[in-house]
Amino acid sequence: MTNRWKPHVTVAALMERDGLYLLVEEETAHGLRLNTPAGHLEASESIVDGCVREAWEETAHRFTPDALVGIYMTRNREARAHKGAPQDITYVRFALSGTVGDSDPSQTLDTGIVRTLWMSPAEIEASRDRHRSPMVWQCVQDHMRGQRFELSVLVTHDSVSDPEVRG
């Protein structure tokens, strides 16, 4: 039997205020990289809940999603070395936009996050060589173009969060 393909599901928050986007600068195996606040979806959480959690953990800002900007897929053939060999990982990213609240200076940022930065689209484009993923700029461009889908397209069955409910 062949191995089953299992993409990594991530959620990303497009946090925009007054024409600027909130990005994070984070430590990676390839040095400091820029990313939209994003991370892996955890077991038993919806896409919306995961995005809210990641935005909070990485930026210390409350985030209230109001739209799906897009669903993106990218492949990283050099991701995380496993026993010295590169891995081939496909990521599926759900990018949501919404309202950004104030920051809480008492909230510690997630491990690996060095700082948050409010950046203009021109600054984001000019820093593409430092992006964690090619999806960073693509998501920002789609958001600037006004691409939005209702959050109702993201359906999470009760079986995800309640082990008593059968899927």
C-alpha positions as a Markdown table, in Angstrom:
| # | Residue | x | y | z |
|---|---|---|---|---|
| 1 | Met | 0.0 | 0.0 | 0.0 |
| 2 | Thr | 1.3 | 3.5 | -0.9 |
| 3 | Asn | 1.5 | 6.3 | 1.6 |
| 4 | Arg | -1.5 | 8.5 | 1.7 |
| 5 | Trp | -0.9 | 12.1 | 0.8 |
| 6 | Lys | -1.6 | 14.4 | 3.8 |
| 7 | Pro | -1.4 | 18.1 | 3.2 |
| 8 | His | -0.8 | 20.5 | 6.1 |
| 9 | Val | -3.8 | 22.7 | 6.8 |
| 10 | Thr | -3.0 | 26.3 | 7.8 |
| 11 | Val | -5.0 | 29.3 | 8.6 |
| 12 | Ala | -3.9 | 32.9 | 8.0 |
| 13 | Ala | -5.2 | 36.2 | 9.1 |
| 14 | Leu | -5.2 | 39.2 | 6.8 |
| 15 | Met | -5.2 | 42.0 | 9.3 |
| 16 | Glu | -5.5 | 45.4 | 7.6 |
| 17 | Arg | -6.0 | 48.8 | 9.1 |
| 18 | Asp | -5.8 | 52.1 | 7.3 |
| 19 | Gly | -4.1 | 50.5 | 4.2 |
| 20 | Leu | -1.4 | 48.8 | 6.2 |
| 21 | Tyr | -1.2 | 45.0 | 6.9 |
| 22 | Leu | 0.0 | 43.4 | 10.1 |
| 23 | Leu | 2.7 | 40.9 | 9.4 |
| 24 | Val | 5.0 | 39.0 | 11.8 |
| 25 | Glu | 8.7 | 38.5 | 11.6 |
| 26 | Glu | 9.6 | 35.0 | 12.7 |
| 27 | Glu | 12.5 | 32.8 | 13.1 |
| 28 | Thr | 12.7 | 29.9 | 10.6 |
| 29 | Ala | 15.3 | 27.3 | 9.5 |
| 30 | His | 16.1 | 29.8 | 6.7 |
| 31 | Gly | 16.5 | 32.9 | 9.0 |
| 32 | Leu | 14.1 | 35.6 | 9.8 |
| 33 | Arg | 11.0 | 35.6 | 7.5 |
| 34 | Leu | 7.9 | 37.7 | 7.1 |
| 35 | Asn | 4.5 | 36.1 | 7.2 |
| 36 | Thr | 0.9 | 37.0 | 7.7 |
| 37 | Pro | -0.2 | 35.8 | 11.1 |
| 38 | Ala | -0.7 | 32.1 | 10.4 |
| 39 | Gly | -0.3 | 28.6 | 11.7 |
| 40 | His | -1.5 | 25.0 | 11.6 |
| 41 | Leu | -5.1 | 24.2 | 12.2 |
| 42 | Glu | -5.4 | 22.2 | 15.4 |
| 43 | Ala | -7.6 | 19.2 | 16.0 |
| 44 | Ser | -11.1 | 20.0 | 17.2 |
| 45 | Glu | -11.2 | 23.6 | 16.0 |
| 46 | Ser | -13.0 | 25.2 | 13.1 |
| 47 | Ile | -11.1 | 27.2 | 10.5 |
| 48 | Val | -12.5 | 30.5 | 11.9 |
| 49 | Asp | -11.5 | 29.6 | 15.5 |
| 50 | Gly | -8.0 | 28.5 | 14.4 |
| 51 | Cys | -7.5 | 31.8 | 12.6 |
| 52 | Val | -8.6 | 33.8 | 15.6 |
| 53 | Arg | -6.3 | 31.8 | 17.8 |
| 54 | Glu | -3.3 | 32.1 | 15.5 |
| 55 | Ala | -3.8 | 35.9 | 15.1 |
| 56 | Trp | -3.9 | 36.3 | 18.9 |
| 57 | Glu | -0.9 | 34.1 | 19.6 |
| 58 | Glu | 1.3 | 35.7 | 17.0 |
| 59 | Thr | 0.3 | 39.3 | 17.2 |
| 60 | Ala | -1.5 | 39.9 | 20.6 |
| 61 | His | -4.3 | 41.5 | 18.6 |
| 62 | Arg | -7.9 | 40.4 | 18.8 |
| 63 | Phe | -9.1 | 39.4 | 15.4 |
| 64 | Thr | -12.7 | 39.0 | 14.3 |
| 65 | Pro | -12.9 | 37.3 | 10.8 |
| 66 | Asp | -15.7 | 38.4 | 8.5 |
| 67 | Ala | -14.7 | 36.9 | 5.2 |
| 68 | Leu | -12.8 | 34.1 | 3.5 |
| 69 | Val | -10.3 | 35.8 | 1.1 |
| 70 | Gly | -9.2 | 32.5 | -0.5 |
| 71 | Ile | -7.9 | 28.9 | -0.2 |
| 72 | Tyr | -4.4 | 28.5 | -1.4 |
| 73 | Met | -2.1 | 25.5 | -2.0 |
| 74 | Thr | 1.7 | 25.5 | -2.2 |
| 75 | Arg | 4.4 | 22.8 | -2.0 |
| 76 | Asn | 7.6 | 23.1 | -0.2 |
| 77 | Arg | 10.2 | 20.5 | -1.1 |
| 78 | Glu | 12.8 | 21.7 | 1.3 |
| 79 | Ala | 10.6 | 21.9 | 4.4 |
| 80 | Arg | 11.9 | 20.7 | 7.8 |
| 81 | Ala | 14.7 | 18.2 | 7.5 |
| 82 | His | 13.8 | 14.8 | 8.8 |
| 83 | Lys | 16.9 | 12.8 | 9.8 |
| 84 | Gly | 19.0 | 15.0 | 7.5 |
| 85 | Ala | 16.7 | 14.6 | 4.4 |
| 86 | Pro | 14.4 | 17.3 | 3.1 |
| 87 | Gln | 10.7 | 16.6 | 3.2 |
| 88 | Asp | 8.1 | 17.4 | 0.6 |
| 89 | Ile | 5.2 | 19.1 | 2.2 |
| 90 | Thr | 2.1 | 20.6 | 0.6 |
| 91 | Tyr | 0.3 | 23.3 | 2.5 |
| 92 | Val | -3.4 | 24.2 | 2.1 |
| 93 | Arg | -4.0 | 27.8 | 3.5 |
| 94 | Phe | -7.3 | 29.3 | 4.4 |
| 95 | Ala | -6.9 | 33.1 | 4.5 |
| 96 | Leu | -9.5 | 35.1 | 6.3 |
| 97 | Ser | -9.9 | 38.9 | 6.6 |
| 98 | Gly | -11.7 | 40.8 | 9.3 |
| 99 | Thr | -11.6 | 43.4 | 12.0 |
| 100 | Val | -8.4 | 44.0 | 14.0 |
| 101 | Gly | -8.7 | 45.0 | 17.6 |
| 102 | Asp | -6.2 | 46.7 | 19.8 |
| 103 | Ser | -3.1 | 44.9 | 21.0 |
| 104 | Asp | -2.6 | 43.6 | 24.5 |
| 105 | Pro | 1.0 | 44.5 | 25.6 |
| 106 | Ser | 0.8 | 41.9 | 28.4 |
| 107 | Gln | 0.3 | 39.1 | 25.9 |
| 108 | Thr | 3.5 | 37.2 | 25.1 |
| 109 | Leu | 4.0 | 36.5 | 21.4 |
| 110 | Asp | 4.2 | 32.8 | 20.2 |
| 111 | Thr | 7.6 | 31.1 | 20.2 |
| 112 | Gly | 9.6 | 32.1 | 17.2 |
| 113 | Ile | 7.8 | 35.4 | 16.6 |
| 114 | Val | 10.3 | 38.2 | 16.9 |
| 115 | Arg | 8.0 | 41.2 | 16.3 |
| 116 | Thr | 4.9 | 42.4 | 14.5 |
| 117 | Leu | 5.1 | 45.0 | 11.7 |
| 118 | Trp | 2.5 | 47.2 | 10.1 |
| 119 | Met | 3.5 | 47.3 | 6.4 |
| 120 | Ser | 2.2 | 49.0 | 3.3 |
| 121 | Pro | 1.4 | 46.8 | 0.2 |
| 122 | Ala | 4.5 | 48.3 | -1.5 |
| 123 | Glu | 6.7 | 47.4 | 1.5 |
| 124 | Ile | 5.3 | 43.8 | 1.5 |
| 125 | Glu | 5.9 | 43.5 | -2.3 |
| 126 | Ala | 9.4 | 44.8 | -1.9 |
| 127 | Ser | 10.2 | 42.3 | 0.8 |
| 128 | Arg | 9.1 | 39.2 | -1.2 |
| 129 | Asp | 12.5 | 37.6 | -0.9 |
| 130 | Arg | 11.9 | 37.5 | 2.9 |
| 131 | His | 8.4 | 36.0 | 2.8 |
| 132 | Arg | 7.9 | 32.6 | 4.5 |
| 133 | Ser | 5.7 | 31.5 | 1.7 |
| 134 | Pro | 4.8 | 32.7 | -1.8 |
| 135 | Met | 1.2 | 32.8 | -0.5 |
| 136 | Val | 1.9 | 35.9 | 1.6 |
| 137 | Trp | 2.0 | 38.3 | -1.3 |
| 138 | Gln | -0.8 | 36.4 | -3.2 |
| 139 | Cys | -3.1 | 36.7 | -0.2 |
| 140 | Val | -2.4 | 40.4 | 0.2 |
| 141 | Gln | -3.0 | 41.0 | -3.5 |
| 142 | Asp | -6.3 | 39.1 | -3.4 |
| 143 | His | -7.4 | 41.1 | -0.3 |
| 144 | Met | -6.5 | 44.4 | -2.0 |
| 145 | Arg | -8.6 | 43.4 | -5.1 |
| 146 | Gly | -11.6 | 42.9 | -2.8 |
| 147 | Gln | -11.8 | 39.2 | -3.2 |
| 148 | Arg | -14.2 | 38.0 | -0.4 |
| 149 | Phe | -16.4 | 35.0 | 0.2 |
| 150 | Glu | -18.9 | 34.6 | 3.0 |
| 151 | Leu | -17.7 | 32.7 | 6.0 |
| 152 | Ser | -20.8 | 30.4 | 5.7 |
| 153 | Val | -18.9 | 28.5 | 2.9 |
| 154 | Leu | -16.7 | 27.2 | 5.8 |
| 155 | Val | -18.7 | 24.4 | 7.4 |
| 156 | Thr | -17.4 | 22.6 | 10.4 |
| 157 | His | -19.5 | 19.6 | 11.5 |
| 158 | Asp | -20.1 | 19.1 | 15.2 |
| 159 | Ser | -18.1 | 15.9 | 15.1 |
| 160 | Val | -14.9 | 18.0 | 14.8 |
| 161 | Ser | -15.3 | 19.4 | 18.3 |
| 162 | Asp | -17.5 | 16.9 | 20.0 |
| 163 | Pro | -16.2 | 13.3 | 20.2 |
| 164 | Glu | -19.8 | 12.1 | 21.0 |
| 165 | Val | -21.1 | 13.2 | 17.6 |
| 166 | Arg | -20.5 | 10.8 | 14.7 |
| 167 | Gly | -19.2 | 12.2 | 11.4 |
